Amino acid sequence: MSVTAPAPRLHWIVTTHWVVRSLAYPCVLIFLAIHLWEHDPPLLAWLLLAVQFLLYPHLVYLRARRAGDPRQAEIQNLWLDSFLFGAWAAWLGFPAFISLTLFIGSTVNSAIFRGVDGILWAIGLFAAGALLGGTLAGWPLQPQEENWVMLLSALGLSIYLMGIGVLAHQRTLALRQTRESLKVRESELQALNSALSERLHDIERLQVELREQAIRDPLTGLFNRRYLQSTLQREWARCQRERAPLCVALLDIDHFKQINERYGHGAGDQVLVRLAQLLSDSIRREDLACRYGGEEFLLLLPGMGVDEAYERAQGWRQAFAALEIWVNGSRLNLSLSVGVAVAPMHASEPEMLIHQADLALYAAKAQGRNRVVLAEPCQASP
């Protein structure tokens, strides 16, 4: 299935020159005809005049319109203008005002569109056309024309130049309006980009918040059980590679249910938050504190051996008991039970490590609470 290529966009200069030629060429034809009338030219000259100044503007317009590159085609049309005007000037014998009108009319368009380069091309092609026209006509020299022909030529040239000035002014206004419109659009685009940047920043911030909400406990701000599962596997693998111990301490608030029942859940939440703050302030950068569920907290302590882990657990237990939490004028009596398990002494896989810490916690509860219990080495065997 063939696809038709889109037609090239018509350049503004093509339409502008078509309008200028359509209006100016008939006027040129009038004073040329008046000048030639007294010389009784042959019929061929009249036919050539009619083709040049009545049909030619529309023929070159159609050529440029249908060209693959309309802009380049119109440049070639301007060159042809200069060449033909030079030929007519020589054919007529170089009458002063008529030749000047033809020369300036062909040169000014090239100057406007191509600058100095356009002027040089126009002069060269005008001279080439004059050479051809003079050769064909036998180089007749008639530098003078009737006064009223001179007047018409001067009037036509003046009107033509003023028309070109008006068109240039209109083009300048259009360009100025386009620049102003572009400035407005640029300001609007900058405002939209700024708003979009802010919106993207808000989205990124919300995404961060959502990720944090997905891995953190909303009450205490500690990591939740979901995050622990992924982190435990990673830390286990790292400690295995480095042949370093990996410790899990499981903490449970003693008689927490009684605190809720006696003082209300607000008091219980306050206890949970204070314990979370205590743990967050006392752990190392590489440690991980999680709310494991309810009143249970889990600490993942990479590289920590049994003795250090036991001392740290005792420190948390004592610091928690020293917290001053007052409810309705009464200070709460707080205590922790802690179970500690360390791999590879107590477990050979991650899930077993938590299970061993849970068994040690259960033993601490059974022994009267408010104590730290280490897992038994024999519990590590499957």
Residue pairs with C-beta under 8 A, 6 or more apart in sequence:
8 67
8 68
8 69
8 70
9 70
10 65
10 70
11 70
11 71
11 74
12 171
13 71
13 74
13 113
14 61
14 64
14 65
14 70
14 71
14 73
14 74
16 167
16 171
17 61
17 74
17 77
17 78
17 109
18 57
18 58
18 61
20 109
20 160
20 163
20 164
20 167
21 56
21 57
21 60
21 61
22 57
22 58
23 163
24 105
24 156
24 160
24 163
25 52
25 53
25 54
25 56
25 57
26 53
26 54
27 156
27 159
27 160
28 53
28 101
28 102
28 105
28 156
29 49
29 50
29 52
29 53
29 54
30 152
31 98
31 149
31 152
31 153
31 156
32 49
32 53
32 88
32 92
32 98
33 46
33 49
34 146
34 148
34 149
34 152
35 92
35 95
35 98
35 145
35 146
35 149
36 45
36 49
36 92
38 146
45 91
52 84
52 88
56 84
60 77
60 80
63 73
63 77
64 70
64 73
64 74
64 77
67 73
75 113
75 114
78 106
78 109
78 110
78 113
78 114
78 118
78 122
79 110
79 121
79 122
79 125
80 125
81 105
81 106
81 109
82 106
82 107
82 110
82 121
82 122
82 123
82 125
82 126
82 129
83 125
83 126
83 128
83 129
83 132
84 129
85 102
85 103
85 105
85 106
85 126
85 129
86 102
86 103
86 106
86 125
86 126
86 127
86 128
86 129
86 130
86 131
86 132
86 133
87 129
87 130
87 132
87 133
87 136
88 102
88 129
88 133
89 95
89 98
89 99
89 102
89 103
89 126
89 129
89 130
89 133
90 129
90 130
90 131
90 132
90 133
90 134
90 137
90 139
91 133
91 134
91 136
91 137
92 98
92 99
92 140
92 142
93 137
93 140
93 141
93 142
93 143
94 130
94 141
94 142
94 143
95 142
95 143
95 144
95 145
95 149
96 143
96 144
96 145
96 150
97 145
97 149
97 150
97 153
97 154
97 157
98 145
98 149
98 153
100 153
100 157
101 153
101 154
101 156
101 157
101 160
103 126
104 157
104 161
105 157
105 160
106 122
106 126
107 118
107 119
107 122
107 123
107 126
108 161
108 164
109 118
109 164
110 118
110 119
110 121
110 122
111 118
111 119
111 122
112 118
112 164
112 168
114 121
145 153
214 226
215 223
215 224
215 226
215 227
216 222
216 223
216 224
216 227
217 223
217 224
217 276
217 290
217 291
219 269
219 272
219 273
219 291
220 272
220 273
220 275
220 276
220 291
221 276
221 280
222 276
222 279
222 280
222 289
222 290
222 291
222 297
223 231
223 288
223 289
223 290
223 291
224 290
224 291
225 290
225 291
225 292
225 293
227 290
228 288
228 290
228 292
228 298
228 300
231 288
231 300
232 300
232 350
232 353
232 354
233 350
235 246
235 288
235 300
235 302
236 246
236 343
236 349
236 350
236 353
238 244
238 302
239 245
239 246
239 302
239 303
239 343
242 303
244 302
244 303
245 303
245 304
245 305
245 306
245 342
245 343
245 344
245 345
246 300
246 301
246 302
246 303
246 304
246 342
246 343
246 353
247 299
247 300
247 301
247 302
247 304
247 305
247 306
247 309
247 340
247 341
247 342
247 343
248 298
248 299
248 300
248 301
248 340
248 341
248 342
248 353
248 354
248 356
248 357
249 298
249 299
249 301
249 309
249 312
249 313
249 316
249 338
249 339
249 340
249 357
250 292
250 296
250 297
250 298
250 299
250 338
250 339
250 340
250 354
250 357
250 358
250 360
250 361
251 275
251 279
251 296
251 297
251 298
251 299
251 313
251 316
251 336
251 337
251 338
251 361
252 295
252 296
252 297
252 336
252 337
252 338
252 361
252 365
253 259
253 271
253 272
253 275
253 295
253 334
253 335
253 336
254 334
254 335
254 336
254 337
254 365
254 369
254 370
255 335
255 369
256 268
256 271
256 294
256 295
259 267
259 268
259 271
259 332
260 267
260 268
263 327
263 328
263 332
267 325
267 327
267 332
268 295
270 325
270 327
271 325
271 332
271 334
272 291
272 295
274 323
274 325
275 297
275 320
275 323
275 336
276 289
276 291
276 297
278 316
278 319
278 320
278 323
279 289
279 297
279 299
279 316
280 289
282 315
282 316
282 319
283 289
283 299
283 301
284 301
286 302
286 303
287 299
287 300
287 301
287 302
288 299
288 300
289 297
289 298
289 299
290 297
290 298
290 299
290 300
291 297
292 298
298 354
298 357
301 309
301 312
304 312
304 342
305 342
306 340
306 342
306 345
306 374
309 340
309 342
310 340
310 372
310 374
313 338
313 340
313 372
314 372
316 336
316 338
317 335
317 336
317 338
317 370
317 371
317 372
320 334
320 335
320 336
321 334
321 335
321 336
321 370
323 334
324 331
325 331
325 332
325 334
326 332
335 369
335 370
336 370
337 361
337 364
337 365
337 369
337 370
337 371
337 372
337 373
338 361
338 364
338 371
338 372
338 373
339 357
339 358
339 359
339 360
339 361
339 362
339 363
339 364
339 372
339 373
339 375
340 357
340 360
340 372
340 373
340 374
340 375
341 347
341 353
341 354
341 356
341 357
341 360
341 374
341 375
342 375
343 353
344 380
345 377
345 380
346 353
346 356
346 375
346 376
346 377
346 379
346 380
347 353
347 355
347 356
347 380
348 380
348 382
352 380
352 382
356 375
356 379
356 380
357 375
359 375
359 379
360 373
360 374
360 375
360 376
361 373
363 373
364 371
364 372
364 373
367 373
